[in-house]
Amino acid sequence: MTHDKAVYNIAVGMTLKELQDERSIDREKLAAALDTDAQSISKIGHGELRMTAGELILMIDTLDLPWDDFIKRVRAKLPEAASTMR
């Protein structure tokens, strides 16, 4: 199944929020790594705000996750993300 970029953006946000929760990393730490505020981190986690490529790299590095694991997790979230678009 092919998804549009909005679904991927939501799946990325869902994945990042899940990882943040799993690793007990607070929004303030992620915000500092991205040079942004905690509210923006919350919006990213809810799929309300998109990240730049640079922000995504910094976020994944901060969460200490290999890229291939991140991509697998995003793909696993696609059906759930797509259901939010209906």
QUIJO-V882538 format. One record per pair of residues at least 4 apart in sequence whose ideal C-beta (glycine too) atoms are under 6 Angstrom apart, sorted by the first residue. I is the first residue (numbers start at 0). J is the second residue. Records with the same first field share a line. If there is no record, write none. Layout:
I: J  J
This chain:
2: 6  77  81
6: 80  81
8: 46  49
9: 46  80  83
10: 73  76  77  80
11: 73
12: 43  44  46
13: 76
14: 72  73  76
15: 44
16: 44
18: 62
19: 24
24: 28
26: 30  37  40
27: 37
29: 40
30: 35  36  37  40
32: 57  61
33: 54  57
35: 39
39: 48
42: 47  48
43: 48  50
50: 54  55
59: 64  69
64: 68  69
76: 80
